[in-house]
Amino acid sequence: MSQPEDLTAVHRRIDELVQRVADLEQTVDRLKEAVPVAPSRPEPQSRPEVVTIPDTPYNAALWTDSDDEGLGLRNRRAP
C-alpha cells in the first residue's frame, strides 16, 4: 500500500473506533438506567485498635548473641 492509502485506512479505522465508543457509551447509559444502583457496603461495626510504635531506640541487650543475617557470626570476617 502507498502512504496515502495507508493514511486513508487509518482515518477509516479511527472513525470506526469513534463510532463504536459512542455506541458503547449509549449501551452503558441504557444499562445504568435499567439496573438499580446497588446499596453501598455498610461500615464495619468495630475498627481494629491502633497500636502506636514509640520512636525511642530499642534496648541493645535485645541484640546480644545475634547473628548478622547473611554475614556470618558477629566479630568474625564475612565470607
N, C-alpha and C positions, 0 to 999 in steps of 0.2 A: 504494500500500500504506500501511496505517496503521502507526504506530510499534510496536504490539505484534506485528503480523505481521512487520515488519522484524526485530524482536528475535528472534522465533522462528526466522526464516530464518537469521539469523546464528548462533544456537545450533546449528541443524541442520548448518550448514556447518562449524562448529568441531568438532562431533562426528565428521563425515565425515573431516575433516583428521586428527584424533587417531587414528582407526581406520586410515587409510592410512599414517600414520607408523609405527604399530605393525606393520602388515603389511610395510612396507619394512624395518624393523629385523629382523623374523624372516627375511626373504629374505636380508639381508646376513649374518646369523648362519649361515644354511644354506650360503651361498656360501663363507664363511670356513672352514667345516668341510670342504667339498668340495674346495677348491683348496688345494694345499700352499703354504706360505709360501715366497716367492722368497728365495734367499740374498741377503744384503746385498752391495753392491758392494765389491770389495777396495780396500784403501787404495793410493794411488799409491806406487810404489817409491821415487821420489825427489821431494823437495819443492823448489820453487824457492828460490834463495838470497835471504835477506832483506837488503835494502840499507838501511843506516842513513843518514839525511839529517842532517847536522850543523845545530846551531842557530846557528852563527856567521853573521854577516851576509856577504852576497856582496861581492866587490870592486867598488867603484864604477866602476872602469875598464871593467867589462863593459857599462856602460850609456852610455858616451860615444858621441856621434853617433847616438843612437837617437831615433826619433820617439815622441811620446806618442800611442798609438793613439786615434784619434777626436778628437784635439785639435789636430792640425797639427804643425808643426815646433816644436822647443824654442826658448824665448826669443822667441816671436812670439805675437801675440794669437790667441786661439781664434776661430773663425768665429762 
